[in-house]
Amino acid sequence: MTIADNKMHKASKKESVGLSHTDYPSLRDTCRLLARAGFDPREAEEFWNAAEGDFQKFERLVYLRTVARIPKEYVLGELTFCGQKFVVDQRAYISDHWTELLVHRAVEVIQNIENRVVLLDVGCGAGSIGLSVTLFVPNRIRHLLLADISCKALEVCRLNVQAYANVRECFPSFSIHESDLLTSIPNEIRTPAETIDLRKSYTLIVCDPPYGSPDRDKMVSRGMLEKAAHVPKESIWGPHGELFNIHVRLFSEILSRSWKAHAIIECGRYDDAHLREVLPTNIDWQHVWLDEEYSVVEAIYQP
Ligand SMILES: C[S@@+](CC[C@H](N)C(=O)[O-])C[C@H]1O[C@@H](n2cnc3c(N)ncnc32)[C@H](O)[C@@H]1O
């Protein structure tokens, strides 16, 4: 990149949307660099827009992506999920695009429930699942509960919830809980308008838990293993190296609460036989494929 190129970039700052690679040789070079490093060349334009005409910043973003191989979302500090933007950084997991299917399934379930639901996102990370469901059907949510074991992930989640709560009409009351699964979630939630008894209301529980295991790398996709180097450890590996340990515990914890609830828990591309080996038999769970490669387990609790 010559100084002239750099000046040209600065001058074109306001017109950065729709830049064409032929007009801007440096972008073309960056596209090549990204493609050679195995990344999507279209990312070049996103980095350029994010740099807002600051060439040094642009170079730093490209360096982080191509040399340090940091995931694009961490480089940009932003995740697009279900068509919405969320702040994300290395304190919180980068939601997988296939988890959007879980969001759509949750919306479908909510639309078929007569009353408004309490929505509980367990292991919420940056909050993208719970928030996306809420943004699709805000009027159907009585209260949004977001919970995670990681206080750092919850710092990011708080930024996202507050950003949306401040600007969206009808945004429901919400609370954020540092909790090992349900351990620190009270049965009664006080909001400015009401006290909600979770034993008397209907709760929809959504969860994308860590279900990888360092002992069973082969069970995790290659893309996931690359991501694993950068995301928080607790977001990807199950505790004690046990695959599905979190699913099993969460199922039992919901049962012990005597809540009227519907739980939707991600289990990716694991097959029926595998799930039958590990999931409890005292709960009537169903394995639901939302597409060829992505499934969830669902259980309805009716005390
Ligand atoms: C795969 S990430 C998913 C994060 C977020 N739901 C998303 O889709 O982006 C799993 C999340 O579960 C959290 N987690 C791990 N163990 C947990 C536990 N025992 N209780 C609550 N959250 C837990 C991690 O901190 C992480 O945020």
The ligand as a MOL file (V3000), in Angstrom:
LIG
                    3D

  0  0  0     0  0            999 V3000
M  V30 BEGIN CTAB
M  V30 COUNTS 27 29 0 0 0
M  V30 BEGIN ATOM
M  V30 1 C -21.2220 -23.1360 24.0390 0
M  V30 2 S -21.2430 -21.7240 25.0750 0 CHG=1
M  V30 3 C -22.7710 -20.9930 24.5700 0
M  V30 4 C -22.9040 -19.5430 24.9650 0
M  V30 5 C -24.1520 -18.8730 24.4120 0
M  V30 6 N -25.3470 -19.5410 24.8560 0
M  V30 7 C -24.1090 -18.8260 22.9060 0
M  V30 8 O -24.8200 -19.6070 22.2560 0
M  V30 9 O -23.3110 -18.0360 22.3970 0 CHG=-1
M  V30 10 C -21.6130 -22.4160 26.6640 0
M  V30 11 C -21.8220 -21.4260 27.7880 0
M  V30 12 O -22.1360 -22.1640 28.9690 0
M  V30 13 C -21.4680 -21.5930 30.0760 0
M  V30 14 N -21.3360 -22.6330 31.1040 0
M  V30 15 C -20.4280 -23.6470 31.1860 0
M  V30 16 N -20.6520 -24.3930 32.2660 0
M  V30 17 C -21.7390 -23.8520 32.8870 0
M  V30 18 C -22.4550 -24.1860 34.0660 0
M  V30 19 N -22.1060 -25.2390 34.8160 0
M  V30 20 N -23.4960 -23.4170 34.4190 0
M  V30 21 C -23.8580 -22.3300 33.6560 0
M  V30 22 N -23.2070 -21.9720 32.5370 0
M  V30 23 C -22.1690 -22.7360 32.1480 0
M  V30 24 C -20.1600 -21.0770 29.5180 0
M  V30 25 O -19.5890 -20.0890 30.3460 0
M  V30 26 C -20.6140 -20.5740 28.1450 0
M  V30 27 O -20.9840 -19.2250 28.2050 0
M  V30 END ATOM
M  V30 BEGIN BOND
M  V30 1 1 1 2
M  V30 2 1 2 3
M  V30 3 1 2 10
M  V30 4 1 3 4
M  V30 5 1 4 5
M  V30 6 1 5 6
M  V30 7 1 5 7
M  V30 8 2 7 8
M  V30 9 1 7 9
M  V30 10 1 10 11
M  V30 11 1 11 12
M  V30 12 1 11 26
M  V30 13 1 12 13
M  V30 14 1 13 14
M  V30 15 1 13 24
M  V30 16 1 14 15
M  V30 17 1 14 23
M  V30 18 2 15 16
M  V30 19 1 16 17
M  V30 20 1 17 18
M  V30 21 2 17 23
M  V30 22 1 18 19
M  V30 23 2 18 20
M  V30 24 1 20 21
M  V30 25 2 21 22
M  V30 26 1 22 23
M  V30 27 1 24 25
M  V30 28 1 24 26
M  V30 29 1 26 27
M  V30 END BOND
M  V30 END CTAB
M  END
